[in-house]
């Protein structure tokens, strides 16, 4: 059992951030797998995104938010 599986029952919220605050998906992190672990644990709390300014401006933010909805909703 991994750390996320062990901690999921006591999480208050889940924070998504990638190295150097890049857009999610550019980091190789297994977001889909993490989301599946959270769902399987019954987690129904908040998922937040922390990222720096996208070089693509507001469109980069929109796409990043859409990815989080796709993966974690």
C-alpha positions, -999 to 999 in steps of 0.1 A, spaced: 0 0 0 14 34 -10 15 66 10 -15 81 -8 -35 50 -1 -26 51 36 -33 88 40 -64 92 18 -89 84 46 -76 114 67 -70 140 39 -86 174 43 -78 184 8 -56 172 -21 -31 197 -35 -18 193 -71 15 210 -78 44 200 -101 81 209 -100 88 245 -108 50 252 -107 46 241 -143 13 232 -158 1 197 -147 8 170 -172 42 182 -181 58 165 -151 52 128 -157 34 125 -124 7 97 -125 -23 120 -119 -49 95 -133 -36 68 -110 -36 92 -80 -71 102 -88 -81 65 -89 -66 59 -55 -85 88 -41 -118 77 -56 -113 41 -44 -107 54 -8 -140 73 -9 -123 107 -8 -148 135 -17 -128 165 -6 -113 194 -24 -86 192 -51 -66 224 -55 -41 235 -82 -9 254 -76 9 266 -106 30 295 -118 20 319 -146 15 299 -178 35 310 -208 2 305 -226 -16 330 -203 -53 324 -194 -56 296 -220 -29 276 -201 -48 281 -169 -81 270 -185 -65 239 -199 -48 230 -166 -81 234 -147 -98 212 -174 -71 185 -168 -78 185 -131 -115 181 -137 -108 153 -162 -85 135 -138 -99 141 -104 -137 148 -107 
